Amino acid sequence: MGGQRIDAQCSETRGVGDNVDLSIAVISYNTRDLLLACLQSVRDRTTDVDYEVIVVDNASGDGSADAVRARFPHVTVIANAENDGFAKACNQAAAVSSGRYLLLLNSDTVMQRHTLRTMVTSLDQHLDIGAVSCLQRDEQGRVLQSCFPFPSIRDHVRYAEALPTVVRRLVGTMPPTDFTQSQDVEWANGACLMIRKAVFDRLGGLDERFFMYFEDVDLCRRVQQLGYRIRYVAEGEVVHLLGRSSRTNRNGLNKQWELSRIRYVEKHFAQPRRFLMKGWIAIGVMRKLMLTACSHASDRRQQIQTMWTTLRRVWLGHDEADHAAMTPAGLRG
């Protein structure tokens, strides 16, 4: 495990006294400019919530931590010596937080006015809501899908492009979701997800076995298992610069997504569904492997290596991946 440096002297908040509504956790890995823009948007557009900001930098090489210290002295900075993943970084932020609520916020987001007040109010007024998300738009203003049903066998068959259309139609179609309307959802992505700190602590935080990806799905599932609702409030908005924070090392990111998907299946699917899901994943990877082997892609060798790692993980049941060599943690693109 790597060391860390915490700037305790940079922990003042926008609130008065010790009463803080919200602790905002922003995790970054080599996203200096995006991170600074994100923090600036929070400061400029959030004047109606008492909050603190905690930035956890996962061993960036672009001077992110120093840049935050210089430009935002009110922000608490935790600078990790190693990248141990998004989930662990969020738990580090939560451990030093003092707010009633905890917001997980991507560094590639731009906060809009009154969004955090809207989300805090939702939790204040509805005690049966455990976590709340908001509407996300891309740079062009288009509404993004940020909430989804939990992974299932039916869901995988429905969206399997390799299967004939007639087979996919047998499992039925999902009615379109209107993301301009507030509603209860099964899970919301962690780009902007606010949770009750007491619930987060009761769950033991994020599961650190998810180095990156699916930790938000797992968290929402566990929140619901405690009897709470997950709420999507369309009245609040953030701009999500989708893909900006994870443009490099796509093979590493794809590899991590597959490994986390397998871990999620192993954790939440009982037999025989677990066996069926892992078999489904293996068949999909083998199909991609054959197509890649016949292609002339410049990164064909790396893609094949990624797929072999995924296949080994499916059947061996434990991670062989070297997370440290893999990359952007906490960044979703």
C-alpha positions as CSV (number, residue, x, y, z in Angstrom):
1,M,0.0,0.0,0.0
2,G,1.3,3.5,-0.9
3,G,1.9,6.4,1.5
4,Q,-0.2,9.5,1.4
5,R,0.1,13.2,2.3
6,I,-2.9,15.0,3.8
7,D,-2.9,18.8,3.9
8,A,-4.9,19.2,7.1
9,Q,-4.3,22.9,7.2
10,C,-6.3,23.3,4.0
11,S,-9.6,22.1,5.5
12,E,-11.7,25.2,5.9
13,T,-15.2,25.0,4.5
14,R,-17.7,27.4,3.0
15,G,-20.0,26.8,5.9
16,V,-20.1,28.6,9.3
17,G,-18.7,26.8,12.3
18,D,-18.6,23.0,12.3
19,N,-22.0,22.5,10.7
20,V,-21.4,21.1,7.2
21,D,-24.2,19.7,5.0
22,L,-22.0,18.1,2.5
23,S,-18.5,16.7,1.9
24,I,-17.5,16.6,-1.8
25,A,-15.0,13.9,-2.7
26,V,-13.2,14.4,-6.0
27,I,-10.8,11.6,-7.2
28,S,-8.2,12.5,-9.8
29,Y,-5.5,10.7,-11.8
30,N,-3.6,13.0,-14.3
31,T,-6.6,15.2,-14.9
32,R,-5.2,18.5,-13.7
33,D,-7.0,20.9,-16.0
34,L,-10.3,19.1,-15.7
35,L,-10.0,18.9,-12.0
36,L,-9.3,22.6,-11.6
37,A,-12.3,23.5,-13.8
38,C,-14.5,21.1,-11.8
39,L,-13.5,22.7,-8.5
40,Q,-13.9,26.2,-9.9
41,S,-17.5,25.3,-11.1
42,V,-18.3,24.0,-7.6
43,R,-17.0,27.2,-6.0
44,D,-18.7,29.6,-8.4
45,R,-22.1,27.9,-8.6
46,T,-22.7,26.5,-5.1
47,T,-23.6,29.3,-2.7
48,D,-26.6,27.8,-1.0
49,V,-25.0,24.7,0.7
50,D,-22.5,24.5,3.5
51,Y,-19.8,22.2,2.1
52,E,-16.2,21.0,2.2
53,V,-14.1,19.7,-0.7
54,I,-11.7,16.8,-0.4
55,V,-9.5,15.9,-3.4
56,V,-7.7,12.6,-3.5
57,D,-5.0,12.4,-6.1
58,N,-4.0,8.9,-7.1
59,A,-0.3,9.5,-7.8
60,S,-0.7,11.8,-10.7
61,G,2.3,12.9,-12.7
62,D,0.9,16.1,-13.9
63,G,1.1,18.3,-10.8
64,S,-2.6,18.0,-10.0
65,A,-2.2,18.0,-6.2
66,D,0.2,21.0,-6.2
67,A,-2.1,22.9,-8.6
68,V,-5.1,22.4,-6.3
69,R,-3.2,23.5,-3.2
70,A,-2.1,26.7,-4.9
71,R,-5.5,27.6,-6.5
72,F,-7.9,26.3,-3.9
73,P,-6.4,26.7,-0.4
74,H,-9.7,25.8,1.2
75,V,-9.6,22.3,-0.3
76,T,-8.3,19.3,1.6
77,V,-5.8,17.5,-0.5
78,I,-4.8,13.8,0.0
79,A,-1.9,13.0,-2.3
80,N,-1.4,9.2,-2.6
81,A,2.1,7.9,-3.4
82,E,0.5,5.0,-5.4
83,N,-2.7,4.5,-7.4
84,D,-4.7,1.9,-5.4
85,G,-8.0,2.5,-7.2
86,F,-11.1,4.7,-7.2
87,A,-12.9,2.9,-4.4
88,K,-10.1,3.2,-1.9
89,A,-9.6,6.8,-2.7
90,C,-13.3,7.5,-2.1
91,N,-13.0,5.7,1.3
92,Q,-10.0,7.9,2.1
93,A,-12.0,11.0,1.5
94,A,-14.9,9.7,3.5
95,A,-12.6,8.9,6.4
96,V,-11.7,12.6,6.9
97,S,-15.1,14.1,5.9
98,S,-17.4,15.8,8.3
99,G,-20.6,16.4,6.3
100,R,-24.0,14.7,6.8
101,Y,-23.9,13.7,3.2
102,L,-21.1,12.6,0.9
103,L,-20.9,13.5,-2.8
104,L,-18.8,11.3,-5.1
105,L,-18.0,13.7,-8.0
106,N,-15.9,13.0,-11.1
107,S,-13.2,15.4,-12.0
108,D,-14.6,15.6,-15.6
109,T,-17.8,17.2,-14.5
110,V,-18.9,20.9,-14.4
111,M,-21.3,21.8,-11.6
112,Q,-24.5,23.8,-12.4
113,R,-26.3,26.3,-10.1
114,H,-28.5,25.0,-7.3
115,T,-27.7,21.3,-8.2
116,L,-26.2,20.5,-4.8
117,R,-29.0,22.3,-2.9
118,T,-31.5,20.3,-4.9
119,M,-29.8,17.0,-4.1
120,V,-29.3,17.9,-0.4
121,T,-33.0,18.9,-0.1
122,S,-34.1,15.6,-1.6
123,L,-32.2,13.7,1.1
124,D,-33.4,16.1,3.8
125,Q,-37.1,15.7,2.9
126,H,-37.2,12.0,2.2
127,L,-35.6,9.9,4.9
128,D,-36.2,6.7,2.9
129,I,-33.8,7.9,0.1
130,G,-30.3,6.6,0.7
131,A,-28.6,8.1,-2.3
132,V,-29.5,10.6,-5.0
133,S,-28.2,11.4,-8.5
134,C,-29.0,14.2,-10.9
135,L,-29.4,14.8,-14.6
136,Q,-26.2,14.8,-16.7
137,R,-25.7,16.5,-20.0
138,D,-22.8,16.4,-22.5
139,E,-21.0,19.4,-23.8
140,Q,-23.6,19.9,-26.5
141,G,-26.4,19.9,-23.9
142,R,-27.8,16.5,-24.8
143,V,-29.2,14.5,-21.9
144,L,-27.1,11.5,-21.0
145,Q,-28.3,8.2,-19.6
146,S,-26.8,8.0,-16.1
147,C,-29.2,5.5,-14.4
148,F,-29.7,1.9,-15.3
149,P,-31.3,-1.4,-14.2
150,F,-29.1,-3.8,-12.3
151,P,-27.1,-6.2,-14.5
152,S,-29.1,-9.4,-15.3
153,I,-29.0,-12.3,-17.7
154,R,-32.1,-10.9,-19.5
155,D,-30.3,-7.5,-19.8
156,H,-27.2,-9.1,-21.4
157,V,-29.3,-11.1,-23.9
158,R,-31.3,-8.0,-24.7
159,Y,-28.3,-6.0,-25.8
160,A,-26.1,-8.8,-27.3
161,E,-25.4,-7.6,-30.8
162,A,-24.0,-11.1,-31.7
163,L,-27.4,-12.7,-31.2
164,P,-30.1,-12.7,-33.9
165,T,-32.7,-9.9,-33.5
166,V,-35.5,-12.5,-33.1
167,V,-33.7,-14.0,-30.1
168,R,-33.2,-10.6,-28.4
169,R,-36.9,-9.8,-29.0
170,L,-37.9,-12.9,-27.1
171,V,-36.7,-11.4,-23.8
172,G,-38.7,-8.2,-24.4
173,T,-37.6,-4.6,-24.7
174,M,-37.1,-2.0,-22.0
175,P,-39.5,0.9,-22.2
176,P,-37.6,4.1,-22.9
177,T,-36.7,6.2,-19.8
178,D,-37.4,9.9,-19.7
179,F,-34.4,11.3,-18.0
180,T,-35.9,14.8,-17.9
181,Q,-38.3,13.5,-15.1
182,S,-37.3,12.7,-11.5
183,Q,-37.8,9.0,-10.6
184,D,-36.6,6.1,-8.5
185,V,-33.9,4.1,-10.2
186,E,-32.0,0.9,-9.5
187,W,-28.5,2.4,-9.8
188,A,-27.0,5.7,-10.8
189,N,-23.4,6.1,-12.0
190,G,-20.9,7.6,-9.6
191,A,-20.0,10.7,-11.7
192,C,-22.3,12.7,-9.4
193,L,-23.7,10.6,-6.6
194,M,-24.7,11.8,-3.2
195,I,-25.2,9.4,-0.3
196,R,-26.0,9.7,3.4
197,K,-22.7,9.5,5.2
198,A,-24.3,7.4,7.9
199,V,-25.4,4.9,5.3
200,F,-22.0,4.9,3.6
201,D,-20.3,4.2,6.9
202,R,-22.8,1.5,7.8
203,L,-22.0,-0.3,4.5
204,G,-18.2,0.0,5.2
205,G,-17.8,2.4,2.3
206,L,-17.1,1.3,-1.3
207,D,-15.9,-2.2,-1.8
208,E,-12.2,-1.7,-2.5
209,R,-12.0,-5.0,-4.4
210,F,-13.5,-3.0,-7.3
211,F,-10.4,-1.2,-8.5
212,M,-12.4,0.8,-11.0
213,Y,-15.9,0.4,-12.5
214,F,-19.0,-1.3,-11.0
215,E,-18.2,0.1,-7.5
216,D,-21.2,2.4,-8.0
217,V,-23.5,-0.4,-9.1
218,D,-22.4,-2.4,-6.1
219,L,-22.9,0.5,-3.7
220,C,-26.4,1.2,-5.0
221,R,-27.4,-2.4,-4.7
222,R,-26.2,-2.5,-1.1
223,V,-28.0,0.7,-0.3
224,Q,-31.2,-0.8,-1.5
225,Q,-30.6,-4.0,0.4
226,L,-30.7,-1.8,3.5
227,G,-34.2,-0.7,2.5
228,Y,-33.4,2.7,1.0
229,R,-34.4,4.1,-2.3
230,I,-32.0,5.5,-5.0
231,R,-33.5,8.7,-6.4
232,Y,-32.8,10.5,-9.6
233,V,-33.6,14.3,-9.5
234,A,-33.9,15.9,-12.9
235,E,-34.1,19.3,-11.3
236,G,-30.4,19.3,-10.7
237,E,-27.8,19.1,-13.4
238,V,-24.1,18.6,-14.1
239,V,-22.2,18.7,-17.4
240,H,-20.3,15.4,-17.8
241,L,-17.4,15.7,-20.2
242,L,-17.7,12.1,-21.1
243,G,-14.5,10.3,-21.9
244,R,-12.2,13.3,-21.2
245,S,-10.8,11.7,-18.0
246,S,-10.0,8.4,-19.6
247,R,-8.8,8.9,-23.1
248,T,-5.5,7.0,-22.7
249,N,-4.9,3.3,-22.4
250,R,-8.2,2.1,-23.6
251,N,-7.1,-1.5,-23.5
252,G,-6.3,-1.1,-19.8
253,L,-9.7,0.5,-19.1
254,N,-11.5,-2.2,-21.1
255,K,-9.6,-4.8,-19.2
256,Q,-10.5,-3.3,-15.8
257,W,-14.2,-3.0,-16.8
258,E,-14.4,-6.7,-17.6
259,L,-12.6,-7.7,-14.4
260,S,-14.9,-5.6,-12.3
261,R,-17.9,-7.0,-14.2
262,I,-16.8,-10.5,-13.3
263,R,-16.3,-9.5,-9.7
264,Y,-19.8,-8.0,-9.5
265,V,-21.3,-11.2,-10.9
266,E,-19.4,-13.3,-8.4
267,K,-20.5,-11.1,-5.5
268,H,-24.2,-10.7,-6.4
269,F,-25.2,-13.7,-8.5
270,A,-26.1,-17.0,-6.9
271,Q,-25.6,-20.3,-8.7
272,P,-26.7,-21.3,-11.3
273,R,-27.0,-17.7,-12.6
274,R,-23.4,-16.9,-11.7
275,F,-22.2,-19.8,-13.9
276,L,-24.5,-18.7,-16.7
277,M,-23.3,-15.1,-16.5
278,K,-19.6,-16.0,-16.4
279,G,-20.1,-18.4,-19.3
280,W,-21.9,-15.6,-21.2
281,I,-19.0,-13.2,-20.5
282,A,-16.5,-15.9,-21.6
283,I,-18.3,-16.5,-24.9
284,G,-18.4,-12.8,-25.6
285,V,-14.7,-12.4,-25.0
286,M,-13.8,-15.4,-27.1
287,R,-15.8,-13.9,-30.0
288,K,-14.0,-10.6,-29.7
289,L,-10.7,-12.5,-29.4
290,M,-11.3,-14.3,-32.7
291,L,-12.3,-11.1,-34.5
292,T,-9.3,-9.2,-33.1
293,A,-6.9,-12.0,-34.1
294,C,-8.1,-11.7,-37.7
295,S,-7.9,-7.9,-37.7
296,H,-5.0,-5.6,-38.6
297,A,-5.4,-3.2,-35.7
298,S,-2.2,-1.6,-34.6
299,D,-2.8,-2.6,-31.0
300,R,-3.9,-6.1,-31.8
301,R,-1.4,-7.7,-29.5
302,Q,-2.4,-5.6,-26.5
303,Q,-6.1,-6.3,-27.2
304,I,-5.5,-10.0,-27.3
305,Q,-3.5,-9.9,-24.1
306,T,-6.4,-8.1,-22.4
307,M,-8.9,-10.7,-23.6
308,W,-6.7,-13.6,-22.4
309,T,-6.5,-12.0,-19.0
310,T,-10.2,-11.7,-18.8
311,L,-10.7,-15.3,-19.8
312,R,-8.3,-16.5,-17.1
313,R,-10.1,-14.4,-14.6
314,V,-13.5,-15.9,-15.5
315,W,-12.3,-19.4,-14.8
316,L,-9.6,-19.0,-12.2
317,G,-11.8,-16.9,-9.9
318,H,-9.1,-14.5,-8.7
319,D,-7.4,-11.4,-10.1
320,E,-4.0,-11.8,-11.7
321,A,-4.1,-8.2,-13.0
322,D,-1.4,-5.8,-11.9
323,H,-3.6,-2.8,-11.0
324,A,-0.7,-0.4,-10.6
325,A,0.2,-0.9,-14.2
326,M,-3.2,-0.4,-15.4
327,T,-4.1,3.2,-14.9
328,P,-6.7,5.9,-14.5
329,A,-8.5,5.0,-11.4
330,G,-11.6,6.8,-10.4
331,L,-12.1,8.1,-13.9
332,R,-15.1,7.1,-15.9
333,G,-15.3,7.9,-19.6
